[in-house]
């Protein structure tokens, strides 16, 4: 499986246990169910070269509909979800992603920004961007036989 697929799957599995809304994977032209969290791989760069270790950049977006078609209290749910994502991306908690992905290993967070808010057509989105070091492989069975 590619870095894109494994990093999205690992992050989504990790976040699913931290928030009370659906966590979707990959870029979506149109999200059909809100509120939700969308996890998207942005880029990866091998670091150091020829090591198999990658610096991975991902975006995590919280989306909610806040017009009359949205659920009552939608903005409160949205704000709570943004707070849960912010806490889940905290440096002490994020290593829990290693338990979420079978052959994905998180080494450490390098950079994080957000949340950055955008409002369009009564859909509010909060975007987090995170860069972290990771590698593919079953490190437990390879090094702890």
Buried (B, 14 or more C-beta within 10 A) or exposed (E): EEBBEBBBBBBBBBBBEBBEBBBBBEEEEEBEEBBBBBBBBBEBEEEEEEEEBBBBBBBBBBBBBBEEEBEEEBEEBBBBBBEBBBEBBEEEEBBEBBEBBEBBBBBEBEEBEBBEEEEEEEBBBBBBBBBBBBBBEEEEEEEEE
